[in-house]
Amino acid sequence: MGSQNYELNTVTYNTLIDGYCKKGQLDGAKKCFDEMPDTVMYNTMIDGYCGKGKLEKVKKCSDEIVSQNCEPDTVTYNTLVCGYCKIGELYEAKKCLDEMLSRNCEPDTVTYNGELDEAKMFFDELVSQIVCQIQLCITH
């Protein structure tokens, strides 16, 4: 068999980025990303950074996506909202949801089900902690 030339395209790069992110190798993912960034790859990088709790990197990617003339889509916003909820940044999650709506980007069932469930769990835990603190103050 002879030598074959393979064309590297966005699908190839995104597959590599996703693999690096799943293995926690964010530097390798970033190197691939830098070769050919687009909205899908931004989504993958944001998800990878969210999974590792890299808030500054998440914010940088979410700012860059617009400045690089890539249009954030429903997946972008769902990933951001979910990621921010997972790391307890509910204010940032709400800002993303507001931005999503202001850009006329249609929320889907993932937007309303998955991310809001995580936010509700976080709020429930927060309320429980506040109630415990109030009870301690009352009894002492």
DSSP file with accessible surface (Angstrom, degrees, kcal/mol):
  #  RESIDUE AA STRUCTURE BP1 BP2  ACC     N-H-->O    O-->H-N    N-H-->O    O-->H-N    TCO  KAPPA ALPHA  PHI   PSI    X-CA   Y-CA   Z-CA
    1    1 A M              0   0  222      0, 0.0     3,-0.1     0, 0.0     2,-0.0   0.000 360.0 360.0 360.0 138.4    0.0    0.0    0.0
    2    2 A G        -     0   0   62      1,-0.2     2,-0.2     0, 0.0     0, 0.0  -0.209 360.0 -73.8 -85.4 175.6    1.2    3.4   -0.9
    3    3 A S        -     0   0  119     -2,-0.0     2,-0.4     1,-0.0    -1,-0.2  -0.495  48.4-153.0 -70.1 135.7    1.3    6.6    1.1
    4    4 A Q        -     0   0  107     -2,-0.2     2,-0.5    -3,-0.1    -1,-0.0  -0.922   5.8-140.8-115.5 139.7   -2.1    8.2    1.6
    5    5 A N        -     0   0  158     -2,-0.4     2,-0.5     2,-0.0    -2,-0.0  -0.862  16.6-161.7 -97.7 129.1   -2.7   11.9    2.2
    6    6 A Y        -     0   0  180     -2,-0.5     2,-0.5     2,-0.0    -2,-0.0  -0.925  14.5-132.1-111.8 136.0   -5.4   12.7    4.6
    7    7 A E        -     0   0  158     -2,-0.5     2,-0.6     1,-0.0     5,-0.1  -0.723  14.4-142.3 -87.6 126.2   -7.1   16.0    4.8
    8    8 A L        +     0   0   94     -2,-0.5     2,-0.2     4,-0.1    -1,-0.0  -0.806  34.3 163.5 -86.8 123.1   -7.4   17.5    8.2
    9    9 A N     >  -     0   0   61     -2,-0.6     4,-2.7     1,-0.0     5,-0.2  -0.658  55.2 -80.0-128.3-173.2  -10.7   19.4    8.5
   10   10 A T  H  > S+     0   0   56      1,-0.2     4,-2.7    -2,-0.2     5,-0.2   0.859 127.6  53.5 -62.6 -33.9  -12.9   20.7   11.3
   11   11 A V  H  > S+     0   0   96      2,-0.2     4,-2.3     1,-0.2    -1,-0.2   0.939 110.8  46.6 -65.3 -44.6  -14.3   17.3   12.0
   12   12 A T  H  > S+     0   0   46      1,-0.2     4,-2.2     2,-0.2    -2,-0.2   0.950 115.4  45.3 -61.2 -50.4  -10.8   15.8   12.4
   13   13 A Y  H  X S+     0   0   30     -4,-2.7     4,-2.8     1,-0.2    -2,-0.2   0.914 112.6  50.5 -62.0 -43.1   -9.6   18.7   14.6
   14   14 A N  H  X S+     0   0   33     -4,-2.7     4,-2.8    -5,-0.2    -1,-0.2   0.894 108.9  52.3 -64.6 -36.5  -12.8   18.6   16.8
   15   15 A T  H  X S+     0   0   93     -4,-2.3     4,-2.3    -5,-0.2    -1,-0.2   0.927 111.8  46.3 -63.3 -43.3  -12.4   14.9   17.3
   16   16 A L  H  X S+     0   0   77     -4,-2.2     4,-2.8     2,-0.2    -2,-0.2   0.929 113.0  49.4 -63.3 -45.8   -8.8   15.4   18.5
   17   17 A I  H  X S+     0   0    0     -4,-2.8     4,-2.8     1,-0.2    -2,-0.2   0.935 111.2  49.4 -59.7 -45.8   -9.9   18.3   20.7
   18   18 A D  H  X S+     0   0   50     -4,-2.8     4,-2.7     1,-0.2    -1,-0.2   0.921 111.4  49.2 -60.9 -43.4  -12.7   16.2   22.3
   19   19 A G  H  X S+     0   0   34     -4,-2.3     4,-1.5     2,-0.2     6,-0.2   0.930 111.7  48.1 -62.6 -45.8  -10.3   13.3   22.9
   20   20 A Y  H  <>S+     0   0   82     -4,-2.8     5,-2.7     1,-0.2     4,-0.3   0.923 112.6  49.6 -59.9 -44.6   -7.7   15.5   24.5
   21   21 A C  H ><5S+     0   0   14     -4,-2.8     3,-1.6     1,-0.2    -2,-0.2   0.922 108.4  52.0 -61.9 -43.8  -10.4   17.2   26.7
   22   22 A K  H 3<5S+     0   0  158     -4,-2.7    -1,-0.2     1,-0.3    -2,-0.2   0.807 110.8  48.6 -64.1 -28.3  -11.8   13.8   27.8
   23   23 A K  T 3<5S-     0   0  165     -4,-1.5    -1,-0.3    -5,-0.2    -2,-0.2   0.434 117.4-115.1 -87.9  -1.7   -8.3   12.7   28.8
   24   24 A G  T < 5S+     0   0   29     -3,-1.6     2,-1.3    -4,-0.3    -3,-0.2   0.628  75.0 134.1  78.2  13.4   -7.8   16.0   30.7
   25   25 A Q     >< +     0   0  106     -5,-2.7     4,-1.9    -6,-0.2     3,-0.3  -0.569  19.3 161.7 -96.9  72.2   -5.0   17.0   28.4
   26   26 A L  H  >  +     0   0   15     -2,-1.3     4,-2.6     1,-0.2    -1,-0.2   0.797  68.3  59.2 -68.3 -28.3   -6.2   20.6   27.8
   27   27 A D  H  > S+     0   0  129      2,-0.2     4,-2.0    -3,-0.2    -1,-0.2   0.923 107.9  46.2 -66.2 -42.3   -2.9   21.9   26.5
   28   28 A G  H  > S+     0   0   16     -3,-0.3     4,-1.9     2,-0.2    -2,-0.2   0.905 112.3  51.3 -64.4 -39.9   -3.0   19.4   23.7
   29   29 A A  H  X S+     0   0    0     -4,-1.9     4,-2.7     1,-0.2    -2,-0.2   0.926 108.7  51.3 -62.3 -42.4   -6.6   20.3   23.0
   30   30 A K  H  X S+     0   0   47     -4,-2.6     4,-2.5     1,-0.2    -1,-0.2   0.889 106.0  54.9 -64.7 -37.9   -5.7   24.0   22.9
   31   31 A K  H  X S+     0   0  151     -4,-2.0     4,-0.6     2,-0.2    -1,-0.2   0.926 112.4  42.8 -62.2 -43.9   -2.9   23.3   20.4
   32   32 A C  H >X S+     0   0   16     -4,-1.9     3,-1.1     1,-0.2     4,-0.7   0.924 112.5  54.1 -66.1 -42.8   -5.3   21.6   18.0
   33   33 A F  H >< S+     0   0    3     -4,-2.7     3,-1.0     1,-0.3    -2,-0.2   0.895 101.0  59.3 -57.6 -42.3   -8.0   24.3   18.6
   34   34 A D  H 3< S+     0   0   87     -4,-2.5    -1,-0.3     1,-0.2    -2,-0.2   0.732  96.9  63.9 -63.2 -21.1   -5.5   27.0   17.7
   35   35 A E  H << S-     0   0  132     -3,-1.1    -1,-0.2    -4,-0.6    -2,-0.2   0.837 126.9  -2.9 -71.5 -34.7   -5.1   25.5   14.2
   36   36 A M  S << S-     0   0   63     -3,-1.0    -1,-0.2    -4,-0.7    -2,-0.2  -0.353  75.0-170.6-159.8  66.3   -8.7   26.0   13.1
   37   37 A P        +     0   0   51      0, 0.0     2,-0.3     0, 0.0    -3,-0.1  -0.420  18.1 152.2 -70.4 138.0  -11.1   27.5   15.6
   38   38 A D     >  -     0   0   42     -2,-0.1     4,-2.6   -28,-0.1     5,-0.2  -0.885  60.0 -83.6-146.8-179.0  -14.8   27.5   14.8
   39   39 A T  H  > S+     0   0   26     -2,-0.3     4,-2.6     1,-0.2     5,-0.2   0.912 126.0  50.6 -59.4 -43.6  -18.0   27.5   16.9
   40   40 A V  H  > S+     0   0   71      1,-0.2     4,-2.1     2,-0.2    -1,-0.2   0.924 112.6  46.6 -62.7 -41.5  -18.1   23.7   17.3
   41   41 A M  H  > S+     0   0    0      2,-0.2     4,-2.7     1,-0.2    -1,-0.2   0.881 109.7  53.5 -70.4 -36.3  -14.5   23.7   18.5
   42   42 A Y  H  X S+     0   0    3     -4,-2.6     4,-3.0     2,-0.2     5,-0.2   0.929 108.4  51.4 -59.4 -43.9  -15.1   26.6   20.9
   43   43 A N  H  X S+     0   0   10     -4,-2.6     4,-2.4    -5,-0.2    -2,-0.2   0.917 110.8  47.8 -58.6 -43.3  -18.0   24.5   22.3
   44   44 A T  H  X S+     0   0   17     -4,-2.1     4,-2.4     2,-0.2    -1,-0.2   0.920 113.2  47.1 -66.0 -42.7  -15.7   21.6   22.8
   45   45 A M  H  X S+     0   0    0     -4,-2.7     4,-2.9     2,-0.2     5,-0.2   0.921 111.5  51.1 -65.5 -42.9  -13.0   23.7   24.5
   46   46 A I  H  X S+     0   0    0     -4,-3.0     4,-2.8     1,-0.2     5,-0.2   0.931 111.0  48.8 -60.3 -43.7  -15.5   25.4   26.7
   47   47 A D  H  X S+     0   0   86     -4,-2.4     4,-2.5    -5,-0.2    -1,-0.2   0.918 111.5  49.7 -62.7 -42.1  -16.9   22.0   27.8
   48   48 A G  H  X S+     0   0    8     -4,-2.4     4,-1.0     2,-0.2    -2,-0.2   0.930 113.0  45.8 -63.0 -44.4  -13.4   20.7   28.4
   49   49 A Y  H  <>S+     0   0    9     -4,-2.9     5,-2.7     1,-0.2     3,-0.4   0.899 112.2  51.4 -66.0 -40.3  -12.5   23.8   30.6
   50   50 A C  H ><5S+     0   0    9     -4,-2.8     3,-1.6     1,-0.2    -2,-0.2   0.918 105.4  56.4 -61.0 -42.6  -15.8   23.5   32.4
   51   51 A G  H 3<5S+     0   0   65     -4,-2.5    -1,-0.2     1,-0.3    -2,-0.2   0.772 112.3  41.7 -61.6 -25.8  -15.1   19.9   33.2
   52   52 A K  T 3<5S-     0   0  118     -4,-1.0    -1,-0.3    -3,-0.4    -2,-0.2   0.323 113.9-115.8-102.7   4.7  -11.8   20.8   34.8
   53   53 A G  T < 5 +     0   0   39     -3,-1.6     2,-1.7    -4,-0.3    -3,-0.2   0.768  58.8 155.8  69.6  25.4  -13.3   23.9   36.6
   54   54 A K     >< +     0   0  107     -5,-2.7     4,-2.2     1,-0.2     3,-0.2  -0.548  10.8 171.3 -87.2  76.8  -11.0   26.3   34.7
   55   55 A L  H  > S+     0   0   35     -2,-1.7     4,-2.7     1,-0.2     5,-0.2   0.882  72.6  51.5 -59.1 -44.1  -13.3   29.3   35.1
   56   56 A E  H  > S+     0   0  141      1,-0.2     4,-2.3     2,-0.2    -1,-0.2   0.898 111.4  47.9 -62.5 -40.0  -10.8   31.9   33.7
   57   57 A K  H  > S+     0   0   94     -3,-0.2     4,-2.5     2,-0.2    -1,-0.2   0.878 110.4  52.5 -68.0 -37.1  -10.3   29.7   30.5
   58   58 A V  H  X S+     0   0    1     -4,-2.2     4,-2.6     2,-0.2    -2,-0.2   0.947 111.3  46.4 -61.9 -47.9  -14.1   29.3   30.2
   59   59 A K  H  X S+     0   0   54     -4,-2.7     4,-2.1     1,-0.2    -2,-0.2   0.907 111.7  51.7 -61.8 -41.5  -14.6   33.1   30.4
   60   60 A K  H  X S+     0   0  109     -4,-2.3     4,-2.7    -5,-0.2    -1,-0.2   0.933 111.8  46.1 -62.5 -45.8  -11.8   33.7   27.9
   61   61 A C  H  X S+     0   0    5     -4,-2.5     4,-2.2     1,-0.2    -1,-0.2   0.906 111.3  51.7 -62.7 -42.3  -13.3   31.3   25.4
   62   62 A S  H  X S+     0   0   22     -4,-2.6     4,-0.6     1,-0.2    -1,-0.2   0.852 113.9  44.4 -67.6 -30.3  -16.8   32.7   25.8
   63   63 A D  H  X S+     0   0  118     -4,-2.1     4,-1.4    -5,-0.2     3,-0.4   0.898 113.8  50.5 -74.8 -41.0  -15.4   36.2   25.1
   64   64 A E  H  X S+     0   0   40     -4,-2.7     4,-2.2     1,-0.2     6,-0.3   0.832  94.3  71.2 -65.7 -35.4  -13.2   35.1   22.2
   65   65 A I  H  <>S+     0   0    3     -4,-2.2     5,-2.2     1,-0.2    -1,-0.2   0.892 106.2  37.8 -55.8 -38.7  -16.0   33.3   20.4
   66   66 A V  H ><5S+     0   0   53     -4,-0.6     3,-1.8    -3,-0.4    -1,-0.2   0.927 114.6  53.3 -77.9 -42.4  -17.7   36.5   19.4
   67   67 A S  H 3<5S+     0   0   78     -4,-1.4    -2,-0.2     1,-0.3    -1,-0.2   0.736 105.8  55.9 -66.0 -21.7  -14.5   38.5   18.8
   68   68 A Q  T 3<5S-     0   0  105     -4,-2.2    -1,-0.3     2,-0.2    -2,-0.2   0.184 119.2-109.8 -94.7  15.6  -13.3   35.7   16.4
   69   69 A N  T < 5S+     0   0  159     -3,-1.8     2,-0.4     1,-0.2    -3,-0.2   0.798  75.1 136.3  60.6  29.6  -16.4   36.1   14.3
   70   70 A C      < -     0   0   17     -5,-2.2    -1,-0.2    -6,-0.3    -2,-0.2  -0.906  53.7-130.3-101.9 137.3  -17.8   32.7   15.4
   71   71 A E        -     0   0  121     -2,-0.4    -5,-0.1    -3,-0.1     2,-0.0  -0.781  16.5-130.1 -92.7 116.8  -21.5   32.8   16.3
   72   72 A P        -     0   0    7      0, 0.0     2,-0.2     0, 0.0   -32,-0.0  -0.395  31.2-165.7 -61.1 140.8  -22.4   31.2   19.6
   73   73 A D     >  -     0   0   58    -34,-0.1     4,-2.3    32,-0.1     5,-0.2  -0.557  39.4 -81.7-119.0-174.3  -25.2   28.7   19.2
   74   74 A T  H  > S+     0   0   33      1,-0.2     4,-2.9     2,-0.2     5,-0.2   0.899 129.5  52.8 -58.0 -40.5  -27.6   26.9   21.6
   75   75 A V  H  > S+     0   0   75      2,-0.2     4,-2.7     1,-0.2    -1,-0.2   0.914 107.0  53.2 -62.7 -41.3  -24.9   24.3   22.3
   76   76 A T  H  > S+     0   0    1      1,-0.2     4,-2.4     2,-0.2    -2,-0.2   0.957 113.8  41.2 -56.8 -52.3  -22.5   27.1   23.3
   77   77 A Y  H  X S+     0   0    2     -4,-2.3     4,-3.1     1,-0.2     5,-0.3   0.893 113.8  52.0 -67.9 -38.7  -24.9   28.6   25.7
   78   78 A N  H  X S+     0   0    8     -4,-2.9     4,-2.6    -5,-0.2     5,-0.3   0.924 111.2  48.4 -61.4 -42.1  -26.1   25.3   27.1
   79   79 A T  H  X S+     0   0   22     -4,-2.7     4,-2.7    -5,-0.2    -2,-0.2   0.925 114.1  46.1 -64.1 -43.5  -22.4   24.3   27.7
   80   80 A L  H  X S+     0   0    5     -4,-2.4     4,-2.9    -5,-0.2     5,-0.3   0.947 114.3  46.5 -64.5 -48.2  -21.7   27.6   29.4
   81   81 A V  H  X S+     0   0    7     -4,-3.1     4,-2.4     1,-0.2    -2,-0.2   0.945 116.1  45.4 -61.6 -46.5  -24.8   27.6   31.6
   82   82 A C  H  X S+     0   0   22     -4,-2.6     4,-2.5    -5,-0.3    -1,-0.2   0.934 114.1  48.9 -62.2 -46.2  -24.2   24.0   32.6
   83   83 A G  H  X S+     0   0    3     -4,-2.7     4,-1.4    -5,-0.3     6,-0.2   0.922 112.0  47.7 -61.9 -44.7  -20.6   24.5   33.3
   84   84 A Y  H  <>S+     0   0    2     -4,-2.9     5,-2.8     1,-0.2    -1,-0.2   0.901 111.7  50.8 -64.7 -39.2  -21.1   27.6   35.4
   85   85 A C  H ><5S+     0   0    8     -4,-2.4     3,-1.5    -5,-0.3    -2,-0.2   0.920 106.3  55.5 -63.5 -41.4  -23.9   25.8   37.4
   86   86 A K  H 3<5S+     0   0  134     -4,-2.5    -1,-0.2     1,-0.3    -2,-0.2   0.821 112.0  42.4 -61.7 -32.0  -21.6   22.9   38.1
   87   87 A I  T 3<5S-     0   0   59     -4,-1.4    -1,-0.3    -3,-0.2    -2,-0.2   0.279 119.8-107.2-101.5  12.0  -18.9   25.1   39.6
   88   88 A G  T < 5S+     0   0   24     -3,-1.5     2,-1.3    -4,-0.2     3,-0.2   0.619  76.4 134.3  79.8  15.2  -21.4   27.2   41.5
   89   89 A E     >< +     0   0   69     -5,-2.8     4,-2.0    -6,-0.2    -1,-0.1  -0.537  16.8 156.7 -95.9  70.0  -21.2   30.4   39.4
   90   90 A L  H  >  +     0   0   23     -2,-1.3     4,-2.6     1,-0.2    -1,-0.2   0.834  68.5  57.6 -69.4 -31.6  -24.9   31.0   39.1
   91   91 A Y  H  > S+     0   0  165     -3,-0.2     4,-2.3     2,-0.2    -1,-0.2   0.936 109.4  45.8 -62.3 -44.7  -24.6   34.7   38.4
   92   92 A E  H  > S+     0   0   26      2,-0.2     4,-2.3     1,-0.2    -2,-0.2   0.890 111.0  53.3 -64.2 -39.7  -22.4   33.8   35.3
   93   93 A A  H  X S+     0   0    7     -4,-2.0     4,-2.3     2,-0.2    -2,-0.2   0.929 109.6  48.0 -60.8 -43.7  -24.9   31.1   34.3
   94   94 A K  H  X S+     0   0  112     -4,-2.6     4,-2.8     1,-0.2    -2,-0.2   0.907 109.3  53.3 -64.7 -40.4  -27.8   33.7   34.5
   95   95 A K  H  X S+     0   0   90     -4,-2.3     4,-2.6     1,-0.2    -1,-0.2   0.909 109.3  49.3 -60.3 -41.4  -25.7   36.2   32.4
   96   96 A C  H  X S+     0   0    9     -4,-2.3     4,-2.7     2,-0.2    -1,-0.2   0.910 110.7  49.4 -64.2 -42.9  -25.2   33.5   29.7
   97   97 A L  H  X S+     0   0   33     -4,-2.3     4,-2.2     2,-0.2    -2,-0.2   0.928 112.1  48.5 -63.4 -42.1  -28.9   32.7   29.7
   98   98 A D  H  X S+     0   0   70     -4,-2.8     4,-2.5     1,-0.2    -2,-0.2   0.915 112.6  48.2 -62.2 -43.3  -29.8   36.4   29.4
   99   99 A E  H  X S+     0   0   77     -4,-2.6     4,-1.8     2,-0.2    -1,-0.2   0.906 108.3  55.2 -63.4 -41.7  -27.2   36.8   26.6
  100  100 A M  H  <>S+     0   0    0     -4,-2.7     5,-2.5     1,-0.2     3,-0.2   0.941 111.8  43.2 -55.3 -48.0  -28.6   33.8   24.8
  101  101 A L  H ><5S+     0   0   80     -4,-2.2     3,-1.6     1,-0.2    -1,-0.2   0.893 110.9  54.4 -68.7 -38.0  -32.1   35.3   24.8
  102  102 A S  H 3<5S+     0   0   88     -4,-2.5    -1,-0.2     1,-0.3    -2,-0.2   0.782 106.8  52.1 -67.9 -25.5  -30.8   38.7   23.8
  103  103 A R  T 3<5S-     0   0   89     -4,-1.8    -1,-0.3    -3,-0.2    -2,-0.2   0.274 116.0-116.5 -90.3  10.0  -29.1   37.2   20.8
  104  104 A N  T < 5 +     0   0  141     -3,-1.6     2,-0.6     1,-0.2    -3,-0.2   0.834  61.4 155.4  56.3  35.0  -32.3   35.5   19.7
  105  105 A C      < -     0   0   18     -5,-2.5    -1,-0.2    -6,-0.2    -2,-0.1  -0.854  44.7-123.8 -92.3 118.9  -30.7   32.1   20.3
  106  106 A E        -     0   0  142     -2,-0.6    -5,-0.1    -3,-0.1   -32,-0.1  -0.490  16.4-135.5 -72.5 120.7  -33.5   29.7   21.0
  107  107 A P        -     0   0   21      0, 0.0     2,-0.2     0, 0.0    -1,-0.1  -0.373  24.3-161.0 -64.0 152.5  -33.2   27.7   24.2
  108  108 A D     >  -     0   0   63    -34,-0.1     4,-1.8    -2,-0.0     5,-0.2  -0.610  39.5 -78.9-124.0-170.8  -34.0   24.0   23.9
  109  109 A T  H  > S+     0   0  100      1,-0.2     4,-2.8     2,-0.2     5,-0.4   0.851 128.7  56.8 -63.6 -31.7  -35.0   21.2   26.3
  110  110 A V  H  >>S+     0   0   71      1,-0.2     5,-1.3     2,-0.2     4,-0.6   0.926 105.0  52.8 -63.1 -42.4  -31.4   20.9   27.4
  111  111 A T  I  4>S+     0   0    3      1,-0.2     5,-0.5    -3,-0.2    -2,-0.2   0.931 118.2  35.0 -57.0 -47.3  -31.4   24.5   28.4
  112  112 A Y  I  <5S+     0   0  118     -4,-1.8    -1,-0.2     3,-0.1    -2,-0.2   0.792 127.6  33.1 -83.9 -27.3  -34.5   24.2   30.5
  113  113 A N  I  X5S+     0   0   95     -4,-2.8     4,-1.7    -5,-0.2    -3,-0.2   0.943 119.5  34.9 -94.0 -64.7  -34.0   20.7   31.9
  114  114 A G  I  X5S+     0   0   32     -4,-0.6     4,-1.5    -5,-0.4    -3,-0.2   0.955 122.7  37.9 -61.2 -55.5  -30.4   19.8   32.5
  115  115 A E  I  ><S+     0   0    9     -5,-1.3     4,-2.2     1,-0.2    -1,-0.2   0.890 115.6  51.8 -70.0 -38.9  -28.9   23.1   33.6
  116  116 A L  H  ><S+     0   0   75     -5,-0.5     4,-2.6    -6,-0.3    -1,-0.2   0.858 105.1  57.1 -69.0 -31.1  -31.8   24.3   35.6
  117  117 A D  H  X S+     0   0  100     -4,-1.7     4,-2.2     2,-0.2    -1,-0.2   0.925 108.7  46.7 -62.2 -42.7  -31.9   21.1   37.6
  118  118 A E  H  X S+     0   0   51     -4,-1.5     4,-2.2     2,-0.2    -2,-0.2   0.908 112.0  50.1 -65.9 -40.9  -28.3   21.7   38.6
  119  119 A A  H  X S+     0   0   13     -4,-2.2     4,-2.8     1,-0.2    -2,-0.2   0.915 109.3  52.0 -63.3 -40.7  -29.0   25.3   39.5
  120  120 A K  H  X S+     0   0  121     -4,-2.6     4,-3.0     2,-0.2     5,-0.2   0.922 108.6  50.4 -62.7 -42.8  -32.0   24.1   41.6
  121  121 A M  H  X S+     0   0  132     -4,-2.2     4,-2.2     2,-0.2    -1,-0.2   0.928 111.8  48.4 -61.1 -42.4  -29.8   21.6   43.5
  122  122 A F  H  X S+     0   0   66     -4,-2.2     4,-2.5     1,-0.2    -2,-0.2   0.935 113.2  46.8 -64.0 -45.4  -27.2   24.3   44.2
  123  123 A F  H  X S+     0   0  106     -4,-2.8     4,-3.0     1,-0.2     5,-0.2   0.907 110.3  53.1 -63.1 -42.8  -29.9   26.8   45.4
  124  124 A D  H  X S+     0   0   82     -4,-3.0     4,-2.3     1,-0.2    -1,-0.2   0.918 111.1  46.8 -59.0 -42.1  -31.5   24.1   47.6
  125  125 A E  H  X S+     0   0  114     -4,-2.2     4,-2.2    -5,-0.2    -2,-0.2   0.920 112.7  49.5 -66.0 -42.1  -28.2   23.4   49.2
  126  126 A L  H  X S+     0   0   64     -4,-2.5     4,-2.3     2,-0.2    -2,-0.2   0.932 111.1  48.7 -62.9 -45.3  -27.5   27.1   49.7
  127  127 A V  H  X S+     0   0   84     -4,-3.0     4,-2.8     1,-0.2     5,-0.2   0.917 109.5  53.4 -61.3 -42.5  -31.0   27.7   51.3
  128  128 A S  H  X S+     0   0   70     -4,-2.3     4,-2.2    -5,-0.2    -1,-0.2   0.916 109.4  48.2 -59.4 -42.9  -30.4   24.7   53.6
  129  129 A Q  H  X S+     0   0   95     -4,-2.2     4,-2.2     2,-0.2    -1,-0.2   0.910 111.8  49.4 -64.8 -41.2  -27.1   26.2   54.8
  130  130 A I  H  X S+     0   0   76     -4,-2.3     4,-2.5     2,-0.2    -2,-0.2   0.928 109.7  51.1 -65.4 -42.7  -28.7   29.6   55.4
  131  131 A V  H  X S+     0   0   66     -4,-2.8     4,-2.6     1,-0.2    -1,-0.2   0.923 109.7  50.7 -60.9 -42.1  -31.6   28.1   57.3
  132  132 A C  H  X S+     0   0   66     -4,-2.2     4,-2.2    -5,-0.2    -1,-0.2   0.920 110.7  48.9 -62.2 -42.0  -29.0   26.2   59.5
  133  133 A Q  H  X S+     0   0  122     -4,-2.2     4,-2.1     2,-0.2    -1,-0.2   0.909 111.2  49.3 -65.5 -41.4  -27.1   29.4   60.2
  134  134 A I  H  X S+     0   0   92     -4,-2.5     4,-2.3     1,-0.2    -2,-0.2   0.928 110.1  51.2 -63.3 -43.3  -30.3   31.3   61.1
  135  135 A Q  H  X S+     0   0  115     -4,-2.6     4,-2.2     1,-0.2    -1,-0.2   0.893 109.2  50.9 -62.4 -39.1  -31.3   28.5   63.5
  136  136 A L  H  X S+     0   0   99     -4,-2.2     4,-1.1     1,-0.2    -1,-0.2   0.910 110.3  49.4 -63.3 -41.0  -27.9   28.7   65.1
  137  137 A C  H  < S+     0   0  101     -4,-2.1    -2,-0.2     1,-0.2    -1,-0.2   0.888 111.5  49.0 -64.4 -40.1  -28.2   32.4   65.6
  138  138 A I  H  < S+     0   0  131     -4,-2.3    -2,-0.2     1,-0.2    -1,-0.2   0.904 112.5  46.8 -67.5 -40.6  -31.7   32.1   67.1
  139  139 A T  H  <        0   0  102     -4,-2.2    -1,-0.2    -5,-0.2    -2,-0.2   0.651 360.0 360.0 -80.0 -15.4  -30.7   29.4   69.6
  140  140 A H     <        0   0  182     -4,-1.1    -1,-0.1    -3,-0.2    -4,-0.0  -0.554 360.0 360.0-107.3 360.0  -27.6   31.2   70.8
